[in-house]
Amino acid sequence: MSTATTISVQSPAPTDRSPSVSWLAVISVMLGIFSIVTTEILPIGLLTSIGSSFTISDGMAGLMMTMPGFLAAVSAPVVTVATGRIDRRVMLGVFILLLALANFLAAAASNYWLVLISRVMVGITIGGFWSIGAGLASQLVPAKSVGRATSLIFSAVPLGSVLGVPLGTFIGDIAGWRTAFLVMGGFTLAVLVLLLVVVPPLPSDQATRLDVLGGMLRSVNTRFALVMTFLVVLAHFGTYTYVTPFLEQVTHVSSGLITVYLLIYGAAGIAGNFLGGATVGRYPRSTFAAAAALIAGATLLLPVLGHSDAGAVALLVVWGVAYGAVPVCSQTWFSKAAPDSPEASSVLFTASFQATISIGALVGGAVLDRSSPCAVMVLGGLAAVLTVLVAWVHWAGRYAWPKAA
């Protein structure tokens, strides 16, 4: 069966809406993803205080970080297929409401199991909202603005990464970890109101089905997208999750300056997101390969040059710029592999990306426990090198991108 006959075709962007309202809709989706990313990583700066509150080990508290990624990987296809005929604006609102409730539940939890239930809700939200929201740009703005809108939506990833941990740590230190979740719950409700006001009705002309996803998996371009996403996300999260131990043990950065280093990295990531978005549409292979190559270079050189503050900061900037481009590069590859199925493409993007986040964190932790932060960086760099090689194989094989129907 041809791709065109198995794909869910989405409605084009409305033509009777002012540009300002259309871009407000894009911003509301971006803020939704920002809320999700921030909530997902918020516990990193609160693990110790949460563990103390419930008298649990740091390892048990760490379940708050590993659970959402795996649950998102499962919920992305399941929830999207199950709700495929429901207006997408309604579903975006449902998922953001679920996220707000998850934050409020965590804030009020009387025992750790309720916190874990809230993280289950976060995982479902990640899978559902990302699968729908990541590919919505073409339905919100004219075709000529899709690239910029996609970059704006994905800017939520580095923004959330930059602010999530420092925000949680700051609020937790001032008013306690429960207040941090309470604040995020209130912010998420504000995003919900904005989203419902400015996003137009988004009926799905045809529900995304499991056989559509299966058909996409038979596409060689989709398989390349899956392999490249797996390798580069494994490389990044297998290393970045443990960049703090590296900075403490190798660079000997004081605990008070760690946040500054990570903010510098995050600012570079924001720049990388927009740089990647500006080039990936015309040069998808080159942009993705360049991002992976820079991640490889930064992580492989950190054990050599990261002993000095200047070397560590310079390589963190390179790393930030490179990884900032990765989400938009990966989403673009999936979209180009199935141009008539933006939502199905987003499902596979979300599932593969989120599953690999958890796998990368687990693998990196296992390596760290048995060796050193430098070994973690080297192995992550080698995974990024493999990403570059896969991009070269795609170029050498002269695989053509399918055309939209």
Buried (B, 14 or more C-beta within 10 A) or exposed (E): EEBBEBBBBBBEBBEEBEEEBBBBBBBBBBBBBBBBBBBBBBBBBBBEBBBEBBEBEEEBBBBBBBBBBBBBBBBBBBBBBEBBEBBBBBBBBBBBBBBBBBBBBBBBBEEBEBBBBBBBBBBBBBBBBBBBBBBBBBBBBBEEBBBBBBBBBBBBBBBBBBBBBBBBBBBBEEEBBBEBBBBBBEBBBEBBEBBBEBBBEBEBEBBBBEEBBEBBEEBEBBBBBBBBBBBBBBBBBBBBBBBBEBBBEBBEBEEEEBBEBBBBBBBBBBBBBBBBBBBBBEEBBEBBBBBBBBBBBBBBBBBEBBEEBEBBBBBBBBBBBBBBBBBBBBBBBBBBBBBBBBBBBBBBBBBBBBBBBBBBBBBBBEBBEEEBBBBBBBBBBBBBBBBBEBBEEBEEEEBEBBEEE
